[in-house]
Amino acid sequence: MGKQEQLVAASKKVLIENYGRLDFAAARGKNARLWNVDGEEFIDFFPGFGAGGIAGHCHPRIVEAITIQAETLLSHGNLFTSAPQVDLAERITAHGFGGKVFYCQSGAEANEAALKLVRLAARGGERKADGPYKIISFHNCFHGRTMGALSITPPSFQTGFEPMLPGGQQVDFGDLAAVQSAIDEQTAGVFIEAIQVEGGLNVGSVAFLQGLRKLCDERGVLLVVDEVWTSPARTGKMFAINHYGIEPDAITLGKAIGGGLPVAAMVAHPKWADVLGPGTHGSTMGGNPICAAAGAAAMTLIEDENLCQRAATLGETVRTRLNDAELSCVTDTRGRGLLVGMELDESVAARDVMMTCMDRGLILCIAKNNVVRIAPPLTIEEDLLARGVDILIDVLKQQYS
Ligand SMILES: Cc1ncc(COP(=O)(O)O)c(C=O)c1O
């Protein structure tokens, strides 16, 4: 039995099978390369399920920031602050709409914080027992697995865990008239991803997001943009909202914002920055100094290495190569920056493509059942990116075209 086989077998005895894990045991990584415990090398187009999205695995500057911080201050309670928390929050707020940051550990928790912000803001900032509570979100969205976030995520994820929070309602992504008719006096907020990632890499139009901003303003409803997948830098700008010219009332961040460590955040617009006052919300580990230091190092890397521009350029290259390959099983190639989705026709199961690519040494992921998702680290070497795309094209040509 190889080491991987042993470890996978051991994992099945002690780890809950909620993920449907693949038979793969990761040992070490370097930028966009990942090795399993048997020493086999893979090109990683999906590091850390998005968490390694900026600089892949073990970037020396992130490792250095973590090491220095670990030797200085490992943790502190949130009645105190520390330099890394402030440093990361300054970098985040410099690129969006200003505002203030609440730290937590996961995208779902960031959305939980936004749900509380939205309810409290809709009640004039007062902790009243009732008031507007309804939330509109969109078919094919994904906002997380905790009960609040789940309540605004499609019913297919909710089955078996009902009842949900009351007032969750979904309408078609892109249908402004549907949002308009769904809003009533009990509506507190609208949650949206500018690009629905888990839901199939559906890119929202500028007209739709701008229309939504205008509608929410007119109806006194808060607009929250979930940027857990789309930021920082992934789409070619620091935040996806920078493509749309809108200022939401809050954005939620997760995955790559911690440079690979567990950092997530809810950023409240200056208008609402003081709504969550003392005692309204909290997270013991939120803004842990090591995690915040890793996030700040990743943000510095984005600035120093101009990774927004790199994401835009490399993403264009990938899309062009996929289009030029004229693959008959591909019905659409879309995305923004280095977040690329390739929709396959009904005869091809995206999961089979993913598994075949893995056998050939390329790790990628799927979205829904029919979209191949490509999201390599923004620091990936160009030749490695090209090799990964070669494998994908070859697999699709040989087996599915
Ligand atoms: C857009 C979006 N929001 C929220 C989440 C939940 O993030 P987490 O898994 O860190 O709770 C995800 C996870 O994939 C996501 O894609």
The ligand as an ORCA input file, in Angstrom:
! r2SCAN-3c Opt
* xyz 0 1
  C     -19.584     33.199     -3.112
  C     -19.366     32.387     -1.878
  N     -19.796     32.874     -0.696
  C     -19.614     32.191      0.448
  C     -18.994     30.962      0.451
  C     -18.797     30.214      1.735
  O     -17.464     30.282      2.110
  P     -16.880     29.282      3.251
  O     -16.825     27.933      2.634
  O     -15.537     29.850      3.561
  O     -17.821     29.380      4.394
  C     -18.535     30.418     -0.755
  C     -17.880     29.094     -0.782
  O     -17.610     28.512     -1.781
  C     -18.732     31.147     -1.948
  O     -18.341     30.661     -3.143
*
